[in-house]
Amino acid sequence: MLVPPLFDEMNRMPKMLADVIRSLETIEIGSFLPDLPGTNESKIDLGQVTLSDWQNALKACAQQHKISHIASFRGGALTVAAMPNASHWTFSPVKGATILRTMMRVKVAADREAGLNTSLPNCLRRPRSDRSS
């Protein structure tokens, strides 16, 4: 099972991941690239999905398909790090905090373009206030 990177990084890697799948097939190793809940054709909105949802979905997928080997890329490593009973290959792993900082910087830049005054500290406070409501 190949686990893609998260968020916008996946948009930069689909050809490479497809090439990996094709290369594995030439040596008779089956593989697949599961969709994460909230991505691609999912009926669930990404805003409603948590990291735990992704972890649980991939764990269920691995159990259903009796997966013994997992290759994860970048932030995708966060979704399978605690999965037992599988050999893991992790390529260019990135920490969750790094992904979050990047997303907050993008949010601040987008808000500035829209004429809004958002700061990184405001982005940090917002998730906490959203959880309490």
C-alpha positions as CSV (number, residue, x, y, z in Angstrom):
1,M,0.0,0.0,0.0
2,L,1.3,3.4,-0.9
3,V,0.2,6.2,1.4
4,P,0.3,9.6,-0.4
5,P,1.6,12.9,1.1
6,L,-1.1,15.1,2.6
7,F,-2.9,18.2,1.3
8,D,-1.3,20.2,-1.5
9,E,1.9,18.0,-1.6
10,M,-0.3,15.2,-3.1
11,N,-1.0,17.5,-6.0
12,R,2.7,17.5,-6.9
13,M,3.2,13.7,-6.7
14,P,0.4,11.8,-8.6
15,K,2.6,10.9,-11.6
16,M,5.5,9.8,-9.4
17,L,3.2,7.6,-7.4
18,A,1.6,6.1,-10.5
19,D,5.1,5.4,-11.8
20,V,6.0,3.6,-8.6
21,I,2.8,1.4,-8.9
22,R,3.7,0.6,-12.5
23,S,7.3,-0.2,-11.7
24,L,6.2,-2.5,-8.9
25,E,3.8,-4.3,-11.3
26,T,6.7,-5.0,-13.7
27,I,8.3,-7.1,-11.0
28,E,5.0,-8.7,-10.1
29,I,4.4,-6.8,-6.8
30,G,0.8,-5.6,-6.5
31,S,0.2,-2.2,-4.9
32,F,-2.5,0.4,-4.6
33,L,-3.0,4.0,-3.5
34,P,-6.0,4.4,-1.3
35,D,-8.0,7.6,-1.1
36,L,-8.1,9.2,2.3
37,P,-11.4,10.3,3.7
38,G,-12.2,13.9,2.7
39,T,-10.0,13.8,-0.4
40,N,-10.6,13.2,-4.1
41,E,-14.1,11.7,-4.7
42,S,-14.9,11.4,-1.0
43,K,-18.4,12.2,0.2
44,I,-16.9,13.5,3.4
45,D,-15.8,17.2,3.6
46,L,-12.1,17.6,4.3
47,G,-13.0,20.1,7.1
48,Q,-14.8,17.3,9.0
49,V,-11.9,14.8,8.9
50,T,-9.2,14.4,11.6
51,L,-5.8,12.7,11.6
52,S,-7.4,9.9,13.6
53,D,-10.0,9.4,10.9
54,W,-7.2,8.9,8.4
55,Q,-5.3,6.6,10.7
56,N,-8.4,4.5,11.3
57,A,-9.3,4.4,7.6
58,L,-5.8,3.2,6.6
59,K,-5.6,0.7,9.4
60,A,-9.0,-0.8,8.3
61,C,-7.8,-0.7,4.6
62,A,-4.6,-2.6,5.5
63,Q,-6.5,-5.2,7.6
64,Q,-9.1,-5.7,4.8
65,H,-6.5,-6.2,2.2
66,K,-4.0,-8.0,4.4
67,I,-1.3,-5.5,3.8
68,S,2.1,-6.5,5.0
69,H,4.2,-3.6,3.5
70,I,3.5,0.1,3.5
71,A,5.4,2.9,1.8
72,S,4.4,6.4,3.0
73,F,5.4,9.7,1.6
74,R,6.0,13.0,3.4
75,G,3.0,13.8,5.7
76,G,1.4,10.5,4.8
77,A,3.8,8.9,7.3
78,L,1.7,10.5,10.1
79,T,-1.3,8.3,9.1
80,V,0.5,5.0,9.4
81,A,3.2,5.6,12.0
82,A,1.5,3.6,14.8
83,M,0.1,0.9,12.6
84,P,1.1,-2.5,13.9
85,N,2.0,-5.6,12.0
86,A,3.3,-4.0,8.8
87,S,6.8,-3.2,7.4
88,H,7.1,0.5,6.8
89,W,9.1,2.5,4.4
90,T,8.9,6.2,5.0
91,F,10.1,8.5,2.3
92,S,11.0,12.2,3.2
93,P,8.8,12.2,6.3
94,V,7.6,15.5,7.6
95,K,6.3,16.4,11.1
96,G,2.7,17.4,11.6
97,A,3.9,20.7,13.1
98,T,5.7,21.5,9.9
99,I,2.6,20.8,7.8
100,L,0.5,23.0,10.1
101,R,3.0,25.9,10.0
102,T,3.0,25.8,6.2
103,M,-0.8,25.7,6.1
104,M,-1.0,28.7,8.5
105,R,1.4,30.7,6.4
106,V,-0.7,30.0,3.3
107,K,-3.8,31.1,5.2
108,V,-2.2,34.4,6.3
109,A,-1.0,35.1,2.7
110,A,-4.4,34.3,1.2
111,D,-6.1,36.5,3.8
112,R,-3.8,39.4,3.1
113,E,-4.6,39.1,-0.6
114,A,-8.3,39.2,0.3
115,G,-7.7,42.4,2.4
116,L,-8.0,40.6,5.7
117,N,-5.5,41.1,8.6
118,T,-4.7,37.6,9.9
119,S,-1.6,36.7,11.8
120,L,0.1,33.4,12.7
121,P,-0.9,33.8,16.4
122,N,-4.5,34.3,15.4
123,C,-4.4,31.1,13.3
124,L,-3.1,29.3,16.4
125,R,-5.9,30.6,18.6
126,R,-8.7,29.9,16.2
127,P,-8.6,26.1,16.3
128,R,-8.7,26.2,20.1
129,S,-11.8,28.4,20.1
130,D,-13.4,26.2,17.4
131,R,-13.0,23.1,19.6
132,S,-14.7,24.7,22.5
133,S,-17.9,25.7,20.6
